Amino acid sequence: MGDHDYIIVGSGINALVAAAMLGKKGHKVLILERNDRIGGCLRTEEITEPGFIHDVMATTMVLFLTSPAYGAIGKDLEARGLEFAHADLPTGVVRPDGSHVIFSKDRRRNIATFDELSLGDGQTFSREMDALAADAPFLFSLLGGSLWSGSTLKSVAGQGWNRGLRKLAAWFGEALTPARGYLETSYRSEDIHALWAPWVLHCGLGPESAYSAEMLKVIGFALELGGAPIVKGGAGTLLTAFERLITDNGGEIRVGADVEAIIAGPNRRADGVRLTGGETLRAKSGVICSVTPNQLYDRLMKDWPDPMPAEVKTGVANYRYGKGDMQIHYALSEPPRWKANAELGKVALLHLTPGLDGVSRAANECERGLLPAEPTVCVGQPVALDPSRAPEGKSILWLQLPEAPRHIKGDAAGKIATPADGRWTEEVREHYADRIDSLLESHIENFAGIKLARRAYSPGDLEAMNMNLVGGDPYGGYCGLDQFFIWRPFKSSVNHRTHITGLYHIGASAHPGPGLGGGSGFLLASSLK
């Protein structure tokens, strides 16, 4: 028998949530991380200048703060040093001509802002949020619950009984609406279209994707309710709190421990793991893998004594990855002064985009392998929330470009020479980052003069840091309808079980998909006795 009840491969947010919850239940858990640190996409470093603290990848914690996982272990993490920094202005948008929208946590302010842009749009927004709030228990049970379960079946049946089957079918049909159709028929203001359209990219979707409208409503609801908080001192503080909680409950964390195979027991159940150095570790109750399907089945299961079932083999072969991501970080000698409106400097997350058509065009260019000519840029302003992120009087910017091609076929602007093999090079990365510099210079006073340092990460760089970010895809795989919900990761998938007894699959590639909510880790840990 093994020394641990559960062995968890990987240490991203889902793995940490699962380990913490299982530890609280009295299980002895071992986390194995191949890198020299835990956290997956949670990583805090001084990557530009000394004293400038950057969250290299993920930073905004609203999904975690509003998640069932936080409800279960939040107080434990707070007792171990976790603290959030909040902003009253969670998001906004700035267009090339300087037109802009600032979104608040105050419903009355948002109604007034939207009505000023187009009379009636404020009331439309309020009605949409009230309707979503009324549907929230059912909607969030589908977005974040165990879909293959008696409770979900009972919930759907109850909705069918209360609404009637035809109205329930209409509800599901409405939920599948693409964002473009929803925005163009619901709001008259193109500025409001521009405010919401970029957010579909943070769901791994595009404006024309099925169910993207519903995700925009959910995001609007979450931002107004919870804002766009970050962890005080950097996301690394959250990792330290998790580490303390897990070890306090008898768990163990090992870094630099690269798992190369899942070990089969005499009864063909998952009995443990083998590390690349040959060391074997055994688990009494099961092995939990927070990895992509390709890592699980093509790498960790390659020596399994029995062949994969046909439906699993097909699922792995057909699994698709989505758009890549690029991160750019700046150290600034002073806080940014936005030309359009000084209040923009207080917004947690700003998008720079021409609008709905601009998002659609850039996303399409990316999907065709082109560097977008005018990319959608998400600008985080951490110092506006947490002054400890930079030396006094100075600032940082956190930029995410969610439309970076995984394999480059060319430049939509026709200005950057791209390699024949489609790989990201340092030269391409820096030339593309120069394009972003020019964009920022058009919006921020004396940007070139206050820029102290820049650090860019291409999709290839991100994959090198975290092998689960295939081609720089931060969402664990394409998030379109055919590869989501009950079909994630495969059409044959049932919750977080695999075809091997005692082997479980969590992470962004598993339901309920990507994000910092820790959903799959929470669902699995909740289901295990």
C-alpha positions in Angstrom: 0.0 0.0 0.0 1.1 3.6 -0.6 2.1 6.2 1.8 -0.5 8.6 0.5 -4.2 8.3 -0.1 -4.1 10.4 -3.3 -1.3 11.5 -5.6 -2.0 14.6 -7.6 0.0 15.3 -10.8 0.4 19.0 -11.4 -0.1 22.0 -9.1 -2.4 24.5 -10.8 -5.4 26.0 -9.1 -7.6 22.9 -9.6 -4.9 20.6 -8.2 -4.4 22.9 -5.2 -8.2 23.1 -4.5 -8.5 19.3 -4.7 -5.5 18.8 -2.4 -6.8 21.3 0.2 -10.3 19.9 0.3 -9.2 16.3 0.4 -6.8 17.2 3.2 -9.6 18.8 5.2 -11.5 15.5 4.8 -8.6 13.7 6.5 -6.9 12.2 3.4 -3.1 12.3 3.0 -2.3 13.9 -0.3 0.9 14.2 -2.3 1.3 16.9 -5.0 3.9 16.3 -7.6 5.1 19.3 -9.7 7.6 18.9 -12.5 8.7 22.6 -12.4 10.7 24.3 -9.6 7.6 25.9 -8.2 3.9 25.2 -7.7 1.0 27.2 -9.3 0.6 26.4 -12.9 -0.6 29.7 -14.4 -0.2 31.5 -11.1 3.3 32.9 -11.0 4.7 36.1 -9.4 8.1 37.5 -10.2 10.2 40.7 -10.5 10.7 40.3 -14.2 11.3 43.9 -15.3 13.1 45.9 -12.6 13.8 45.2 -8.9 10.8 46.1 -6.7 8.2 45.7 -9.6 6.1 42.7 -8.8 4.3 41.1 -11.7 1.8 38.3 -12.0 3.4 36.7 -15.1 0.2 35.0 -16.3 -3.1 34.9 -14.5 -3.9 37.7 -12.1 -7.7 38.5 -11.8 -9.3 36.4 -9.1 -13.1 37.2 -9.4 -13.8 33.6 -10.5 -12.1 32.2 -7.4 -13.5 34.7 -5.0 -17.1 33.9 -6.2 -16.5 30.2 -6.5 -17.8 27.3 -4.4 -14.2 26.3 -3.8 -13.6 29.6 -2.1 -16.7 29.2 -0.1 -15.3 25.9 1.2 -11.7 26.8 1.9 -11.5 30.6 1.7 -11.4 31.2 5.4 -8.6 28.7 5.8 -6.6 30.5 3.1 -7.3 33.9 4.7 -6.0 32.5 8.0 -2.8 31.7 6.2 -2.2 35.1 4.7 -4.5 35.5 1.7 -5.9 39.0 1.2 -7.5 40.6 -1.8 -7.2 44.1 -3.3 -10.4 45.4 -4.8 -11.4 48.1 -7.3 -14.7 49.9 -7.6 -14.1 50.1 -11.4 -13.5 46.6 -12.6 -13.4 47.1 -16.3 -13.7 49.5 -19.2 -12.9 49.9 -22.9 -11.0 52.6 -24.9 -11.5 52.8 -28.7 -8.9 54.3 -31.2 -10.8 57.7 -31.3 -10.7 58.0 -27.5 -14.4 57.1 -27.0 -14.6 54.9 -23.9 -16.8 53.3 -21.3 -16.1 52.7 -17.6 -18.0 49.9 -15.9 -18.6 50.1 -12.1 -19.7 47.9 -9.3 -22.5 50.4 -8.8 -25.7 49.4 -10.7 -27.1 52.9 -10.7 -23.9 54.3 -12.1 -23.8 51.7 -14.9 -27.4 52.4 -15.8 -26.7 56.1 -16.1 -23.5 55.5 -18.1 -25.3 53.2 -20.6 -28.3 55.5 -20.9 -26.0 58.4 -21.6 -24.5 56.4 -24.5 -27.9 55.4 -25.8 -31.1 56.1 -23.9 -32.7 52.7 -22.9 -29.5 50.7 -22.9 -29.1 51.2 -19.2 -32.5 49.7 -18.5 -31.7 46.9 -20.9 -28.6 46.1 -18.9 -30.5 46.2 -15.6 -33.2 43.8 -16.9 -30.6 41.4 -18.2 -28.7 41.3 -14.9 -32.0 40.9 -13.0 -33.0 38.0 -15.3 -29.7 36.3 -14.9 -29.8 36.7 -11.1 -33.2 35.0 -11.1 -31.8 32.1 -13.2 -28.5 32.0 -11.3 -29.1 28.8 -9.3 -30.1 26.8 -12.4 -27.5 28.4 -14.7 -24.6 28.1 -12.3 -25.5 24.5 -11.6 -25.0 23.8 -15.3 -21.9 26.0 -15.7 -20.1 24.7 -12.6 -21.9 21.5 -11.3 -21.4 17.8 -12.0 -23.4 17.5 -15.2 -23.5 13.7 -15.1 -25.3 13.4 -11.7 -28.7 12.8 -10.2 -28.8 16.4 -8.8 -28.3 17.9 -12.3 -31.0 15.6 -13.7 -33.3 16.5 -10.9 -32.6 20.3 -11.5 -33.3 20.0 -15.2 -36.4 18.0 -14.6 -37.6 20.6 -12.1 -37.1 23.4 -14.5 -39.0 21.4 -17.1 -41.9 21.0 -14.7 -41.9 24.6 -13.6 -41.4 26.3 -16.9 -42.9 23.7 -19.2 -40.8 21.7 -21.7 -41.3 24.2 -24.5 -40.1 27.2 -22.4 -37.2 25.2 -21.1 -36.2 24.4 -24.7 -36.5 28.1 -25.5 -34.3 28.9 -22.5 -31.5 26.6 -23.7 -31.9 28.0 -27.3 -31.5 31.5 -25.9 -28.4 30.4 -23.9 -26.7 29.3 -27.1 -26.9 32.8 -28.8 -23.6 34.2 -30.1 -22.4 37.4 -28.6 -22.6 39.4 -31.8 -26.3 38.7 -32.3 -27.1 39.4 -28.7 -25.1 42.7 -28.5 -26.4 44.0 -31.9 -30.1 43.3 -31.0 -30.0 44.3 -27.3 -27.9 47.4 -27.2 -27.9 50.4 -29.6 -24.6 51.8 -28.5 -21.5 50.6 -30.3 -19.4 51.7 -27.3 -21.3 49.1 -25.2 -20.7 46.5 -27.9 -17.0 47.4 -27.6 -17.1 47.1 -23.8 -18.5 43.6 -23.8 -17.2 42.0 -27.0 -13.5 41.5 -25.8 -14.7 39.5 -22.8 -15.7 36.5 -25.0 -11.9 36.1 -25.7 -11.4 35.4 -21.9 -13.7 32.4 -22.3 -11.7 31.0 -25.1 -14.5 32.0 -27.6 -15.1 34.6 -30.3 -18.0 37.0 -30.9 -19.7 34.6 -33.3 -19.3 31.5 -31.1 -22.4 29.7 -29.7 -23.2 30.4 -26.1 -20.8 33.4 -26.0 -23.7 35.8 -25.3 -24.6 33.9 -22.1 -21.0 34.1 -21.0 -21.0 37.8 -21.5 -24.0 38.1 -19.2 -22.3 35.9 -16.6 -19.2 38.0 -16.8 -21.1 41.3 -16.5 -23.0 39.8 -13.5 -19.7 38.6 -11.8 -17.8 41.9 -12.4 -20.6 44.0 -11.0 -21.0 41.7 -8.0 -17.3 40.9 -7.3 -15.3 43.4 -9.3 -11.9 42.3 -10.6 -9.8 41.6 -7.5 -6.2 40.7 -7.4 -4.2 39.1 -4.6 -2.3 41.6 -2.4 1.4 41.2 -2.9 0.9 39.1 -6.0 -0.7 35.7 -6.8 2.3 34.0 -5.1 0.7 35.0 -1.8 -2.2 32.7 -2.7 0.2 29.9 -3.5 1.9 30.3 -0.1 -1.5 30.1 1.6 -2.4 27.0 -0.3 0.9 25.4 0.6 0.4 26.1 4.3 -3.1 24.8 4.2 -2.2 21.6 2.5 0.8 20.8 4.7 -1.1 21.8 7.8 -3.5 19.0 7.0 -0.8 16.4 6.5 -0.2 16.8 2.8 3.1 17.0 1.0 4.2 19.0 -2.0 7.3 18.0 -4.1 8.6 20.3 -6.9 11.1 19.1 -9.5 9.2 15.8 -9.6 8.4 15.0 -13.2 5.9 12.1 -13.5 6.6 10.0 -16.6 4.0 7.2 -16.1 0.9 6.1 -14.2 1.5 2.7 -12.6 -1.1 -0.1 -13.0 -1.9 -2.3 -10.0 -2.6 -6.0 -10.1 -6.3 -5.3 -10.6 -5.6 -2.8 -13.4 -6.5 0.2 -11.3 -4.3 3.3 -11.0 -1.8 2.2 -8.3 0.6 5.1 -8.3 3.2 6.9 -10.5 6.7 6.6 -11.7 9.0 9.6 -11.8 11.5 10.3 -14.6 14.4 9.3 -12.4 12.8 5.8 -11.8 11.3 6.4 -8.4 7.9 4.9 -7.9 5.2 6.3 -5.5 2.0 4.5 -4.7 -1.4 5.8 -3.7 -4.1 3.9 -1.7 -7.1 5.6 -3.2 -6.3 7.1 -6.5 -4.2 9.3 -8.8 -5.5 12.7 -9.9 -4.0 14.3 -13.0 -4.3 18.0 -13.7 -3.0 17.9 -17.2 -4.2 18.1 -20.8 -5.7 15.0 -22.5 -2.6 14.6 -24.6 -0.3 14.6 -21.6 -2.5 12.1 -19.7 -3.1 9.6 -22.5 -0.1 10.0 -24.8 2.5 10.5 -22.2 1.5 9.3 -18.8 -0.5 6.3 -20.0 1.8 5.3 -22.9 3.0 2.2 -21.0 -0.4 1.1 -19.7 -0.7 -2.7 -20.1 -4.2 -2.5 -21.7 -5.1 -0.7 -25.0 -7.2 2.5 -24.8 -10.9 2.1 -25.5 -11.7 3.2 -29.1 -13.8 6.2 -27.9 -10.9 7.5 -25.7 -8.4 7.0 -28.5 -10.6 8.9 -30.9 -11.2 11.6 -28.3 -7.5 12.2 -27.8 -6.8 12.2 -31.6 -9.5 14.7 -32.2 -8.9 17.0 -29.2 -8.3 20.6 -30.4 -6.5 23.5 -28.9 -7.6 27.2 -29.2 -6.0 30.5 -29.8 -2.6 31.2 -28.1 -2.0 33.9 -25.6 0.7 36.5 -25.2 1.7 38.4 -22.1 3.5 41.8 -21.9 4.6 43.5 -18.7 5.8 47.0 -18.2 7.6 48.9 -15.4 6.7 52.6 -15.5 8.3 55.5 -13.8 4.8 56.9 -12.9 1.2 55.8 -13.1 -0.2 55.9 -16.7 -2.2 59.1 -17.6 -4.9 58.1 -20.1 -5.5 60.8 -22.7 -9.3 60.0 -23.0 -10.1 60.3 -19.3 -8.0 60.4 -16.1 -10.4 58.1 -14.4 -9.4 55.3 -16.7 -6.3 55.0 -14.5 -8.4 53.6 -11.7 -9.9 50.8 -13.8 -8.7 47.3 -13.0 -8.9 45.8 -16.5 -9.2 47.9 -19.7 -9.6 46.6 -23.2 -8.2 48.5 -26.1 -10.2 47.6 -29.3 -11.9 49.3 -32.2 -15.1 47.5 -31.1 -17.2 44.4 -31.9 -16.0 44.2 -35.5 -12.4 44.8 -34.4 -12.6 41.9 -31.9 -14.1 39.7 -34.6 -11.5 40.6 -37.2 -8.5 40.1 -34.8 -9.9 36.8 -33.6 -10.4 35.6 -37.1 -6.9 36.7 -38.2 -5.5 34.8 -35.2 -7.5 31.6 -36.0 -6.1 31.8 -39.5 -2.6 31.9 -38.2 -2.0 35.6 -38.7 -0.6 38.2 -36.2 -3.6 40.5 -35.9 -3.0 43.9 -37.4 -5.0 45.6 -34.6 -5.2 43.1 -31.7 -7.5 43.3 -28.8 -5.4 44.2 -25.8 -6.4 43.7 -22.2 -4.5 46.1 -19.9 -4.4 45.3 -16.2 -3.4 48.1 -13.8 -2.5 46.3 -10.6 -1.0 49.3 -8.8 -4.4 51.0 -8.9 -5.6 48.2 -6.6 -2.4 47.2 -4.8 0.3 49.9 -4.4 2.7 47.3 -3.1 3.2 46.0 -6.6 5.7 48.8 -7.5 8.1 51.3 -5.7 6.3 54.4 -4.4 5.3 56.7 -7.2 5.9 54.1 -9.9 3.6 51.6 -11.6 3.3 48.5 -13.7 1.0 47.3 -16.5 -0.1 43.7 -17.0 -1.1 43.1 -20.6 -2.8 40.0 -22.1 -3.2 39.5 -25.9 -5.7 36.7 -26.2 -5.5 36.6 -30.0 -1.9 35.3 -30.6 -1.7 32.5 -33.1 -0.2 29.2 -31.9 1.4 28.6 -35.3 2.2 31.8 -37.3 1.4 31.8 -41.0 2.0 35.5 -41.5 1.3 39.1 -40.4 -2.1 40.6 -41.2 -0.5 44.0 -41.3 2.2 42.8 -43.7 5.0 44.4 -41.7 6.6 41.6 -39.6 8.5 38.9 -41.3 7.5 35.5 -39.9 9.5 32.2 -40.0 8.6 29.5 -42.5 8.2 26.9 -39.7 5.5 29.0 -38.0 7.4 29.1 -34.7 7.5 32.1 -32.4 11.0 33.6 -32.3 12.4 36.3 -30.1 12.6 38.6 -33.1 8.9 38.1 -33.9 7.9 38.4 -30.3 9.6 41.7 -29.8 8.5 43.2 -33.1 4.9 42.3 -32.2 5.4 43.8 -28.8 6.5 47.0 -30.5 3.1 47.1 -32.2 1.5 47.1 -28.8 3.9 49.9 -27.6 2.7 52.0 -30.5 -0.9 51.3 -29.5 -0.2 52.3 -25.9 1.5 55.5 -27.0 -1.6 56.6 -28.8 -3.6 56.3 -25.5 -1.2 57.1 -22.7 0.5 60.5 -22.2 4.3 60.3 -22.8 4.2 56.5 -22.6 7.7 56.2 -24.2 9.1 58.6 -21.6 7.7 56.7 -18.6 8.5 53.2 -19.8 11.3 51.8 -17.8 11.3 48.2 -19.0 9.3 45.7 -21.0 9.1 41.9 -20.7 7.1 40.0 -23.3 6.1 36.3 -23.4 5.1 34.7 -26.6 2.8 31.7 -26.8 5.9 29.6 -27.2 7.4 31.1 -24.0 4.3 30.4 -22.1 4.2 26.7 -23.2 7.9 26.4 -22.2 6.9 27.5 -18.6 3.8 25.3 -18.5 3.5 22.3 -20.8 -0.3 22.3 -20.3 -0.4 25.6 -22.3 -0.2 23.8 -25.7 0.8 26.4 -28.3 0.2 29.0 -25.6 -3.5 28.2 -25.3 -4.3 29.2 -21.7 -7.7 27.5 -21.7 -6.6 23.8 -21.8 -8.2 23.3 -25.3 -10.7 24.9 -27.6 -13.8 25.9 -25.6 -16.4 25.8 -28.4 -19.7 24.1 -27.8 -18.7 20.7 -29.2 -15.8 20.5 -26.8 -17.4 21.8 -23.6 -20.0 21.0 -21.0 -20.8 17.3 -21.1 -18.4 16.9 -24.0 -15.3 18.1 -22.2 -12.8 16.8 -22.9 -14.4 14.0 -24.9 -17.8 13.1 -26.2 -17.6 9.9 -24.0 -16.4 11.7 -20.8 -18.4 11.3 -17.6 -17.5 14.0 -15.0 -13.8 13.5 -13.9 -13.6 9.8 -14.1 -11.5 8.0 -16.7 -11.8 4.5 -18.1 -9.2 3.4 -15.5 -10.5 2.8 -11.9 -8.8 5.2 -9.5 -7.5 7.6 -12.2 -9.1 11.0 -12.3 -8.7 13.9 -14.7 -9.1 17.6 -13.7 -7.8 21.0 -14.9 -8.8 23.4 -17.6 -9.3 20.5 -20.0 -12.0 19.0 -17.8 -15.5 20.4 -17.0 -16.2 23.2 -16.0 -13.2 24.3 -18.1 -10.7 27.0 -17.7 -10.5 29.9 -15.2 -9.3 30.5 -11.7 -12.5 29.1 -10.0 -10.9 25.8 -9.3 -14.1 24.1 -10.5 -12.9 20.7 -11.5 -10.8 20.3 -8.4 -13.7 21.3 -6.3 -16.2 18.9 -8.0 -13.8 15.9 -7.8 -12.8 16.5 -4.2 -16.5 17.0 -3.2 -17.4 13.6 -4.8 -14.6 11.6 -3.2 -15.3 10.1 0.2 
